[in-house]
Amino acid sequence: MDWKLCIICQATKIGQPLQCPSNSKRKDVGASYSSFAKNLEEFQKIGSVPVNLNVEELNNGQGIEKTLQQRKALWHKTCRNAFSNIKLERAKKRKYENDVVQQKNSLLVTENNSSPVKARRSSCPSTPSCNNCFFCDLSDSPENLHAASTLGVDRRVRECASIINDNKLIGKLAVGDMVATEAKYHVKCLVGLYNQARKKKCCSSNAAGSTKDSSYEPIDIKELAFSELVAFIDESFQVEETVVLKLSDLIKFYSSKLIDLGGMQSRVNATRLKTRLLAAFPDLTAHTQGREVLLVLSHEIGSVLLEAKQRDSEAFYLAKAAMFVRREILQVKNTFNGTFSETIL
């Protein structure tokens, strides 16, 4: 283990500086070591460590947390995010779903062995690969696929699958929710599913002589873009440094997601977006700085003010030193009569 490199990947990444929690200016210095060690042990228990990491080298006999603190361990932000609380919860959920599927399969095998029927098809199809669309099963590049990031998408997909009575899709959903299985999809396929369910529900309502039911409208692209924005903010707060987000940057991210999802380019109401973000994150506070709005967690405001004060004091001392140098330069009088002296030449 080279402790001067990232302890997770043991490599250097261009454009990604190393972070050391021991140098953090937060009050709970080294808290990231504690959370990392705790999550790593949980990943080991379920047998789902995200990367090929030699855990034994991170423990010199006093525990992983103590070893990391003594060695002042370093890591990349992206490598550390692989062991975040969100990733741990998803891994536990996948482990639970896989155990349930294995139990069902074992029961099916037992029934098949005791049944006079020679062969019987399984009712639990395998999940699609990471580069395949969840709906059409076609392989595509990661840039063209979107990951399911909210349980709301999974809930509505299940409702639509039940309405159109798609047994194949229902079988895929039986393995686990789309967030836990890290399902990816084409936006056109998801839109097609929503519209197909809406049309069938409307046709069944008209056939029964009732009025048109508009409960299943076409997909709300704005909701999908907002869910991805919430996931992005949540991941940003997983690092140990104090995070200050600019509302203008979040608006650009939200607008780009709208365009990626097939929406029309339009102006985003900054006040409404800020209100929705504050409702989604109760601990988030907004502060106006000129024409910019800064978003920061309430319990980290003290750290932000302390860092701003330190930066202001450094700028003050630099400006004062420049004033002294400028004054000394102006006191020197230079005269030039049109020729240079022989000593200078």
Backbone hydrogen bonds in HBPLUS format (Angstrom, degrees):
<---DONOR---> <-ACCEPTOR-->    atom                        ^
c    i                          cat <-CA-CA->   ^        H-A-AA   ^      H-
h    n   atom  resd res      DA  || num        DHA   H-A  angle D-A-AA Bond
n    s   type  num  typ     dist DA aas  dist angle  dist       angle   num
A0005-LEU N   A0002-ASP O   3.11 MM   3  5.72 165.7  2.13 116.9 121.4     1
A0010-GLN N   A0006-CYS O   2.77 MM   4  4.87 139.1  1.93 133.8 145.1     2
A0007-ILE N   A0074-LEU O   3.03 MM  67  6.19 164.8  2.05 159.4 155.0     3
A0016-GLN N   A0013-LYS O   3.21 MM   3  5.49 162.2  2.25 127.3 126.4     4
A0019-GLN N   A0075-TRP O   2.85 MM  56  5.48 162.6  1.88 148.5 153.8     5
A0075-TRP N   A0019-GLN O   3.15 MM  56  5.48 146.1  2.27 139.9 150.2     6
A0023-ASN N   A0020-CYS O   3.01 MM   3  5.67 152.7  2.09 119.4 126.4     7
A0024-SER N   A0021-PRO O   3.09 MM   3  5.11 163.3  2.12 106.8 110.5     8
A0031-ALA N   A0028-ASP O   3.09 MM   3  5.59 148.2  2.20 139.2 136.4     9
A0033-TYR N   A0030-GLY O   3.10 MM   3  5.27 130.0  2.36  99.5 112.0    10
A0034-SER N   A0030-GLY O   3.39 MM   4  6.80 154.1  2.46 145.4 151.2    11
A0035-SER N   A0031-ALA O   3.01 MM   4  6.36 164.1  2.03 154.1 157.2    12
A0036-PHE N   A0032-SER O   2.89 MM   4  5.93 155.1  1.95 142.8 150.3    13
A0037-ALA N   A0033-TYR O   2.91 MM   4  6.08 165.8  1.93 151.6 155.2    14
A0038-LYS N   A0034-SER O   2.98 MM   4  6.15 159.4  2.02 148.1 154.2    15
A0039-ASN N   A0035-SER O   2.92 MM   4  6.04 164.9  1.95 147.2 151.5    16
A0040-LEU N   A0036-PHE O   2.85 MM   4  5.97 155.1  1.92 148.2 155.8    17
A0041-GLU N   A0037-ALA O   3.09 MM   4  6.27 155.4  2.15 143.9 149.4    18
A0042-GLU N   A0038-LYS O   3.13 MM   4  6.43 150.5  2.22 143.1 151.4    19
A0043-PHE N   A0039-ASN O   2.86 MM   4  6.15 154.6  1.93 151.1 158.0    20
A0044-GLN N   A0040-LEU O   2.98 MM   4  6.24 149.4  2.08 143.3 151.7    21
A0045-LYS N   A0041-GLU O   3.04 MM   4  6.31 149.3  2.14 142.8 150.4    22
A0046-ILE N   A0042-GLU O   3.31 MM   4  6.62 153.1  2.38 148.2 153.2    23
A0048-SER N   A0043-PHE O   2.93 MM   5  5.24 170.7  1.94 153.8 154.1    24
A0047-GLY N   A0044-GLN O   3.07 MM   3  4.84 149.5  2.16  95.8 105.2    25
A0053-LEU N   A0051-VAL O   2.89 MM   2  5.59 119.6  2.26 113.1  96.2    26
A0058-LEU N   A0055-VAL O   2.99 MM   3  5.34 153.5  2.06 109.5 118.0    27
A0059-ASN N   A0056-GLU O   3.27 MM   3  5.57 162.7  2.30 112.4 114.2    28
A0067-THR N   A0063-GLY O   3.11 MM   4  6.22 159.6  2.15 146.4 152.6    29
A0068-LEU N   A0064-ILE O   2.96 MM   4  6.15 161.9  1.99 155.2 159.5    30
A0069-GLN N   A0065-GLU O   3.06 MM   4  6.29 155.7  2.12 148.6 155.1    31
A0070-GLN N   A0066-LYS O   2.94 MM   4  6.15 161.2  1.97 152.7 157.4    32
A0071-ARG N   A0067-THR O   2.96 MM   4  6.06 160.1  2.00 150.7 156.3    33
A0072-LYS N   A0068-LEU O   2.93 MM   4  5.71 115.2  2.36 132.5 146.9    34
A0073-ALA N   A0068-LEU O   3.11 MM   5  5.14 161.7  2.14 143.7 149.1    35
A0072-LYS N   A0069-GLN O   3.34 MM   3  5.02 145.2  2.47  90.3 100.1    36
A0080-ARG N   A0076-HIS O   2.97 MM   4  6.18 159.5  2.01 151.3 156.8    37
A0081-ASN N   A0077-LYS O   2.99 MM   4  6.19 149.1  2.08 146.0 154.4    38
A0082-ALA N   A0079-CYS O   3.24 MM   3  5.51 145.0  2.37 101.5 110.9    39
A0083-PHE N   A0080-ARG O   2.99 MM   3  5.64 163.1  2.02 118.2 123.7    40
A0084-SER N   A0081-ASN O   3.20 MM   3  5.02 156.2  2.26 112.2 109.0    41
A0088-LEU N   A0084-SER O   3.04 MM   4  6.30 150.2  2.13 144.7 153.5    42
A0089-GLU N   A0085-ASN O   2.96 MM   4  6.19 159.6  2.00 148.5 153.1    43
A0090-ARG N   A0086-ILE O   3.05 MM   4  6.29 159.0  2.09 149.7 155.4    44
A0091-ALA N   A0087-LYS O   2.94 MM   4  6.11 153.3  2.01 142.5 150.0    45
A0092-LYS N   A0088-LEU O   2.93 MM   4  6.20 158.1  1.98 151.9 157.3    46
A0093-LYS N   A0089-GLU O   2.98 MM   4  6.18 153.1  2.05 143.6 151.2    47
A0094-ARG N   A0090-ARG O   2.88 MM   4  6.15 157.2  1.93 149.3 155.3    48
A0095-LYS N   A0091-ALA O   2.90 MM   4  6.11 154.9  1.97 145.6 152.8    49
A0096-TYR N   A0092-LYS O   2.92 MM   4  6.17 156.8  1.97 145.8 151.7    50
A0097-GLU N   A0093-LYS O   2.91 MM   4  6.15 162.7  1.94 150.1 154.9    51
A0098-ASN N   A0094-ARG O   2.85 MM   4  5.99 159.8  1.89 149.8 155.5    52
A0099-ASP N   A0095-LYS O   2.97 MM   4  6.16 153.1  2.04 145.2 152.4    53
A0100-VAL N   A0096-TYR O   3.02 MM   4  6.30 154.0  2.09 147.2 154.2    54
A0101-VAL N   A0097-GLU O   2.96 MM   4  6.24 158.1  2.01 149.2 155.0    55
A0102-GLN N   A0098-ASN O   2.88 MM   4  6.10 159.1  1.92 148.6 154.4    56
A0103-GLN N   A0099-ASP O   2.97 MM   4  6.18 152.6  2.05 144.1 151.4    57
A0104-LYS N   A0100-VAL O   2.97 MM   4  6.27 155.0  2.03 146.4 153.4    58
A0105-ASN N   A0101-VAL O   2.83 MM   4  6.10 159.6  1.87 151.3 157.3    59
A0106-SER N   A0102-GLN O   2.85 MM   4  6.03 153.9  1.92 144.8 151.9    60
A0107-LEU N   A0103-GLN O   3.00 MM   4  6.21 151.5  2.08 143.3 150.7    61
A0108-LEU N   A0104-LYS O   2.91 MM   4  6.22 150.7  2.00 146.1 154.7    62
A0109-VAL N   A0105-ASN O   2.87 MM   4  6.15 153.8  1.94 148.1 155.1    63
A0110-THR N   A0106-SER O   2.95 MM   4  6.18 155.4  2.01 143.0 149.7    64
A0111-GLU N   A0107-LEU O   2.92 MM   4  6.17 155.5  1.98 145.8 152.4    65
A0112-ASN N   A0108-LEU O   2.84 MM   4  6.05 153.8  1.91 146.3 154.0    66
A0113-ASN N   A0109-VAL O   2.91 MM   4  6.13 152.7  1.99 147.7 154.5    67
A0114-SER N   A0110-THR O   3.12 MM   4  6.30 147.4  2.23 141.1 149.5    68
A0115-SER N   A0111-GLU O   2.89 MM   4  5.85 117.6  2.29 137.6 153.1    69
A0132-ASN N   A0129-SER O   3.15 MM   3  5.32 164.4  2.18 115.5 115.4    70
A0140-ASP N   A0131-ASN O   2.94 MM   9  5.88 156.7  2.00 169.0 176.7    71
A0133-CYS N   A0138-LEU O   3.01 MM   5  5.52 156.6  2.07 136.7 141.4    72
A0137-ASP N   A0133-CYS O   2.96 MM   4  4.79 139.0  2.13 126.3 134.0    73
A0134-PHE N   A0184-LYS O   2.71 MM  50  5.72 144.2  1.84 151.4 163.1    74
A0144-ASN N   A0141-SER O   3.06 MM   3  5.69 147.9  2.17 118.5 126.1    75
A0145-LEU N   A0142-PRO O   3.27 MM   3  5.19 158.8  2.32 100.7 107.0    76
A0146-HIS N   A0185-TYR O   2.93 MM  39  5.40 166.8  1.95 148.1 151.5    77
A0185-TYR N   A0146-HIS O   2.94 MM  39  5.40 149.1  2.04 138.9 147.6    78
A0148-ALA N   A0183-ALA O   3.01 MM  35  5.88 162.2  2.05 171.1 169.6    79
A0155-ARG N   A0151-LEU O   2.90 MM   4  6.12 158.2  1.95 149.0 154.9    80
A0156-ARG N   A0152-GLY O   3.07 MM   4  6.26 161.1  2.11 145.6 150.0    81
A0157-VAL N   A0153-VAL O   2.94 MM   4  6.10 155.6  2.00 150.1 157.3    82
A0158-ARG N   A0154-ASP O   3.03 MM   4  6.22 155.5  2.09 146.9 152.9    83
A0159-GLU N   A0155-ARG O   3.13 MM   4  6.42 152.3  2.21 142.7 150.1    84
A0160-CYS N   A0156-ARG O   2.93 MM   4  6.19 160.2  1.97 149.8 154.8    85
A0161-ALA N   A0157-VAL O   2.85 MM   4  6.04 158.9  1.90 149.4 155.5    86
A0162-SER N   A0158-ARG O   3.02 MM   4  6.19 148.6  2.13 142.1 150.0    87
A0163-ILE N   A0159-GLU O   3.02 MM   4  6.29 147.0  2.13 143.2 152.4    88
A0164-ILE N   A0160-CYS O   3.02 MM   4  6.27 168.6  2.03 160.0 160.7    89
A0165-ASN N   A0161-ALA O   2.95 MM   4  5.68 113.9  2.40 127.4 142.7    90
A0166-ASP N   A0161-ALA O   3.15 MM   5  5.36 154.4  2.21 144.8 152.1    91
A0170-ILE N   A0166-ASP O   2.96 MM   4  6.18 158.0  2.01 151.9 159.0    92
A0171-GLY N   A0167-ASN O   2.92 MM   4  6.07 147.4  2.03 142.0 150.1    93
A0172-LYS N   A0168-LYS O   3.15 MM   4  6.50 149.0  2.25 142.8 150.4    94
A0173-LEU N   A0169-LEU O   3.04 MM   4  6.32 157.9  2.09 149.9 155.6    95
A0174-ALA N   A0170-ILE O   3.05 MM   4  6.23 128.3  2.33 136.6 149.6    96
A0174-ALA N   A0171-GLY O   3.26 MM   3  5.10 134.8  2.47  90.4 102.6    97
A0175-VAL N   A0172-LYS O   3.28 MM   3  5.79 153.6  2.35 109.3 115.9    98
A0181-THR N   A0177-ASP O   3.13 MM   4  6.36 160.1  2.17 155.9 161.6    99
A0183-ALA N   A0178-MET O   2.95 MM   5  5.07 165.9  1.97 152.9 156.3   100
A0182-GLU N   A0179-VAL O   3.21 MM   3  5.04 155.0  2.27  97.5 104.6   101
A0190-LEU N   A0186-HIS O   3.17 MM   4  6.52 157.9  2.22 150.8 156.1   102
A0191-VAL N   A0187-VAL O   2.90 MM   4  6.11 163.4  1.93 153.9 158.8   103
A0192-GLY N   A0188-LYS O   2.87 MM   4  5.97 155.6  1.93 142.8 150.0   104
A0193-LEU N   A0189-CYS O   3.01 MM   4  6.23 151.1  2.10 142.8 149.9   105
A0194-TYR N   A0190-LEU O   3.05 MM   4  6.33 165.1  2.07 152.5 155.7   106
A0195-ASN N   A0191-VAL O   2.95 MM   4  6.16 167.2  1.97 155.4 158.8   107
A0196-GLN N   A0192-GLY O   2.89 MM   4  5.94 152.8  1.96 143.0 150.9   108
A0197-ALA N   A0193-LEU O   3.02 MM   4  6.22 159.9  2.06 150.7 155.3   109
A0198-ARG N   A0194-TYR O   2.98 MM   4  6.21 154.8  2.05 145.7 153.3   110
A0199-LYS N   A0195-ASN O   2.93 MM   4  6.11 162.1  1.96 150.0 154.0   111
A0200-LYS N   A0196-GLN O   3.05 MM   4  6.23 162.1  2.08 146.3 151.3   112
A0201-LYS N   A0197-ALA O   2.99 MM   4  6.12 156.8  2.05 146.4 152.7   113
A0202-CYS N   A0198-ARG O   2.95 MM   4  6.13 154.3  2.02 146.2 153.6   114
A0203-CYS N   A0199-LYS O   2.88 MM   4  6.10 156.8  1.93 149.5 155.9   115
A0204-SER N   A0200-LYS O   2.99 MM   4  6.16 159.3  2.04 146.2 151.4   116
A0205-SER N   A0201-LYS O   3.00 MM   4  6.15 148.3  2.10 140.2 148.9   117
A0206-ASN N   A0202-CYS O   2.90 MM   4  6.14 157.5  1.95 149.4 155.2   118
A0207-ALA N   A0203-CYS O   2.89 MM   4  6.05 152.5  1.97 145.6 153.5   119
A0208-ALA N   A0204-SER O   3.17 MM   4  6.27 139.2  2.34 133.6 143.0   120
A0210-SER N   A0205-SER O   3.00 MM   5  5.40 153.7  2.07 164.8 156.4   121
A0209-GLY N   A0206-ASN O   3.03 MM   3  5.03 156.2  2.09 100.8 108.1   122
A0223-GLU N   A0220-ASP O   3.20 MM   3  5.55 128.7  2.48 102.6 114.1   123
A0225-ALA N   A0221-ILE O   2.95 MM   4  6.24 163.0  1.98 154.9 159.3   124
A0226-PHE N   A0222-LYS O   2.91 MM   4  6.08 154.5  1.98 144.3 151.5   125
A0227-SER N   A0223-GLU O   2.97 MM   4  6.14 150.7  2.05 142.9 150.6   126
A0228-GLU N   A0224-LEU O   3.12 MM   4  6.41 151.6  2.20 146.5 153.4   127
A0229-LEU N   A0225-ALA O   3.02 MM   4  6.29 146.5  2.13 141.7 151.4   128
A0230-VAL N   A0226-PHE O   2.93 MM   4  6.22 154.0  1.99 148.8 155.1   129
A0231-ALA N   A0227-SER O   3.04 MM   4  6.27 154.8  2.10 142.4 149.1   130
A0232-PHE N   A0228-GLU O   2.95 MM   4  6.16 150.6  2.04 142.4 150.2   131
A0233-ILE N   A0229-LEU O   3.02 MM   4  6.30 158.7  2.06 150.5 155.3   132
A0234-ASP N   A0230-VAL O   2.94 MM   4  6.11 159.1  1.98 148.2 154.5   133
A0235-GLU N   A0231-ALA O   3.00 MM   4  6.21 153.6  2.08 144.9 151.2   134
A0236-SER N   A0232-PHE O   3.05 MM   4  6.27 145.1  2.17 140.6 150.4   135
A0237-PHE N   A0233-ILE O   3.17 MM   4  6.47 141.2  2.33 147.0 155.6   136
A0238-GLN N   A0235-GLU O   3.19 MM   3  5.33 163.7  2.22 107.2 111.3   137
A0245-LEU N   A0295-LEU O   2.92 MM  50  5.02 167.1  1.94 155.7 154.1   138
A0295-LEU N   A0245-LEU O   2.75 MM  50  5.02 164.8  1.78 155.1 159.6   139
A0250-LEU N   A0246-LYS O   3.15 MM   4  6.51 156.7  2.21 149.7 156.2   140
A0247-LEU N   A0293-VAL O   2.96 MM  46  5.50 163.5  1.98 169.4 170.9   141
A0251-ILE N   A0247-LEU O   2.93 MM   4  6.16 148.1  2.03 145.9 154.5   142
A0252-LYS N   A0248-SER O   3.09 MM   4  6.36 154.2  2.16 143.2 149.5   143
A0253-PHE N   A0249-ASP O   2.98 MM   4  6.27 157.7  2.03 147.7 153.8   144
A0254-TYR N   A0250-LEU O   2.89 MM   4  6.07 161.2  1.93 146.6 151.8   145
A0255-SER N   A0251-ILE O   2.85 MM   4  6.03 157.8  1.90 148.7 154.9   146
A0256-SER N   A0252-LYS O   2.93 MM   4  6.10 157.9  1.98 148.4 154.1   147
A0257-LYS N   A0253-PHE O   3.05 MM   4  6.28 153.1  2.12 147.0 154.0   148
A0258-LEU N   A0254-TYR O   3.04 MM   4  6.31 149.5  2.14 143.4 151.7   149
A0259-ILE N   A0255-SER O   3.10 MM   4  6.41 155.3  2.16 147.7 153.4   150
A0260-ASP N   A0256-SER O   2.92 MM   4  6.15 156.6  1.97 146.1 153.1   151
A0261-LEU N   A0257-LYS O   2.97 MM   4  6.09 145.6  2.09 144.0 152.2   152
A0263-GLY N   A0258-LEU O   2.82 MM   5  5.19 152.3  1.90 162.9 154.7   153
A0262-GLY N   A0259-ILE O   3.07 MM   3  5.20 159.7  2.11 106.2 111.3   154
A0273-LEU N   A0269-ASN O   3.09 MM   4  6.29 163.0  2.12 152.2 157.4   155
A0274-LYS N   A0270-ALA O   2.93 MM   4  6.06 157.5  1.98 146.8 153.1   156
A0275-THR N   A0271-THR O   2.98 MM   4  6.20 156.1  2.03 146.1 152.5   157
A0276-ARG N   A0272-ARG O   3.01 MM   4  6.27 155.1  2.08 148.7 154.8   158
A0277-LEU N   A0273-LEU O   3.00 MM   4  6.24 154.5  2.06 148.3 155.1   159
A0278-LEU N   A0274-LYS O   2.96 MM   4  6.19 158.3  2.01 151.6 157.1   160
A0279-ALA N   A0275-THR O   3.06 MM   4  6.25 141.7  2.21 138.3 148.6   161
A0280-ALA N   A0276-ARG O   2.94 MM   4  6.18 143.4  2.08 140.7 150.8   162
A0281-PHE N   A0277-LEU O   2.90 MM   4  6.07 147.0  2.01 148.5 156.8   163
A0284-LEU N   A0281-PHE O   3.06 MM   3  5.41 163.9  2.08 116.2 121.1   164
A0298-SER N   A0283-ASP O   2.82 MM  15  5.64 155.8  1.88 164.0 171.9   165
A0285-THR N   A0296-VAL O   2.91 MM  11  5.58 162.5  1.94 148.9 154.2   166
A0296-VAL N   A0285-THR O   3.07 MM  11  5.58 158.7  2.12 154.0 160.4   167
A0287-HIS N   A0294-LEU O   2.83 MM   7  5.14 152.3  1.91 149.5 158.2   168
A0294-LEU N   A0287-HIS O   2.75 MM   7  5.14 169.9  1.76 159.6 157.2   169
A0289-GLN N   A0292-GLU O   2.73 MM   3  5.17 177.6  1.73 161.7 162.3   170
A0292-GLU N   A0289-GLN O   3.09 MM   3  5.17 157.7  2.14 125.0 123.7   171
A0300-GLU N   A0297-LEU O   3.06 MM   3  5.42 159.5  2.11 112.5 118.9   172
A0304-VAL N   A0300-GLU O   3.17 MM   4  6.47 156.7  2.23 149.0 155.3   173
A0305-LEU N   A0301-ILE O   2.97 MM   4  6.24 161.5  2.01 156.1 160.3   174
A0306-LEU N   A0302-GLY O   2.99 MM   4  6.16 155.5  2.05 146.9 153.9   175
A0307-GLU N   A0303-SER O   3.00 MM   4  6.21 161.0  2.04 148.9 153.3   176
A0308-ALA N   A0304-VAL O   2.97 MM   4  6.18 157.2  2.02 147.4 154.1   177
A0309-LYS N   A0305-LEU O   2.90 MM   4  6.08 153.5  1.97 146.1 153.1   178
A0310-GLN N   A0306-LEU O   3.03 MM   4  6.28 156.0  2.08 147.4 153.5   179
A0311-ARG N   A0307-GLU O   2.98 MM   4  6.24 157.7  2.04 148.5 154.5   180
A0312-ASP N   A0308-ALA O   2.92 MM   4  6.14 154.7  1.99 145.8 152.9   181
A0313-SER N   A0309-LYS O   2.93 MM   4  6.15 156.2  1.99 148.6 154.8   182
A0314-GLU N   A0310-GLN O   3.07 MM   4  6.27 159.1  2.11 147.5 152.6   183
A0315-ALA N   A0311-ARG O   3.03 MM   4  6.27 158.8  2.08 146.9 152.6   184
A0316-PHE N   A0312-ASP O   2.92 MM   4  6.13 148.0  2.02 144.5 153.6   185
A0317-TYR N   A0313-SER O   3.05 MM   4  6.32 160.6  2.09 151.7 155.2   186
A0318-LEU N   A0314-GLU O   3.04 MM   4  6.26 157.8  2.09 148.0 154.3   187
A0319-ALA N   A0315-ALA O   2.96 MM   4  6.12 158.6  2.01 146.0 151.7   188
A0320-LYS N   A0316-PHE O   2.94 MM   4  6.16 153.1  2.02 146.1 153.9   189
A0321-ALA N   A0317-TYR O   2.93 MM   4  6.14 156.5  1.98 146.8 152.8   190
A0322-ALA N   A0318-LEU O   2.94 MM   4  6.18 156.8  2.00 147.5 154.1   191
A0323-MET N   A0319-ALA O   3.02 MM   4  6.26 145.4  2.14 140.4 149.4   192
A0324-PHE N   A0320-LYS O   3.15 MM   4  6.52 151.3  2.24 146.0 152.5   193
A0325-VAL N   A0321-ALA O   3.07 MM   4  6.38 164.3  2.10 154.1 157.6   194
A0326-ARG N   A0322-ALA O   2.92 MM   4  6.07 157.7  1.97 146.9 153.3   195
A0327-ARG N   A0323-MET O   2.98 MM   4  6.15 150.6  2.07 142.8 150.5   196
A0328-GLU N   A0324-PHE O   3.08 MM   4  6.36 156.1  2.13 150.0 155.7   197
A0329-ILE N   A0325-VAL O   3.04 MM   4  6.28 153.9  2.11 147.3 154.3   198
A0330-LEU N   A0326-ARG O   3.04 MM   4  6.25 157.6  2.09 146.5 152.0   199
A0331-GLN N   A0327-ARG O   3.25 MM   4  6.42 133.1  2.48 138.2 149.2   200
A0332-VAL N   A0329-ILE O   3.25 MM   3  5.63 153.2  2.33 108.2 115.4   201
A0345-LEU N   A0341-SER O   3.27 MM   4  6.63 159.4  2.32 146.8 152.3   202
